[in-house]
Amino acid sequence: MPRRWLLPLAGLAVMLAAWWAGSLLLTQRTPIAAAFAPGPSLVALGHLLVGGDIWHHALLSLQRVAVGLLLAIVFGVPLGVLTGLSRGFAQGSTPVFQFLRMISPLSWMPIAVMVLGVGDLPVYFLLAFAAVWPILLNTAAGVAQIDPHWLMLARGLSATRRETVLRVILPGITAHILTGVRLAIGIVWIVLVPAEMLGVSAGLGYFVLDTRDRLAYSELMAVILLIGALGYLLDAFARWLHARWTHA
């Protein structure tokens, strides 16, 4: 078996062994911890994937992630380009952006519910707020690293500012934008579960609360595994896009 497959499998085996040993030790003190052991959790995961409605919740969560990322791109890329091109705008906006970036998106939950009500809208807002900063900052960094000769050439060819942005700047910073998107996916996926505890009636975060209320602890652990697996696949997709663009 190739080394690049053997080592990841070895890492997973070590994690599984640590999980089994930890659940065994906890069961001696707290018998209910047996429900979180690998055996019951993996069996529950199989039942959920085959016969449960977990896919409905997962698809809704992925849809919310997609909308949140799209909103973050729509706002983050133009603001990042403007920050990179305009020194005055950068000086005036950077303190504001850094201040807002350091506020936990989850701290906006009560305000989001009061303003937007319960449902998908506050979830979209929280996810977009969490995702916009890595996209914005990476876009601005990409603009700052563009070869000045490209911009001089565009001016020499009488390109308008719009043409310069669309045909020179954006193609030149796409790799930076994709890096920002990959970082944003990781942040959004972490924020998603608590954000879906805002009053929505479906989604992975909702399902976590539902399993807790039903005392279905093996299903709860199974959902945690599914969240990790889906997050890994999303990150792998983002890495694939970045590698395909950069031909790495």
Helices and strands as residue ranges (DSSP letters): H 3-29, G 31-36, H 38-51, H 54-85, H 87-101, G 105-108, H 109-116, H 120-144, H 148-156, H 161-164, I 165-169, H 170-195, H 204-213, H 217-246
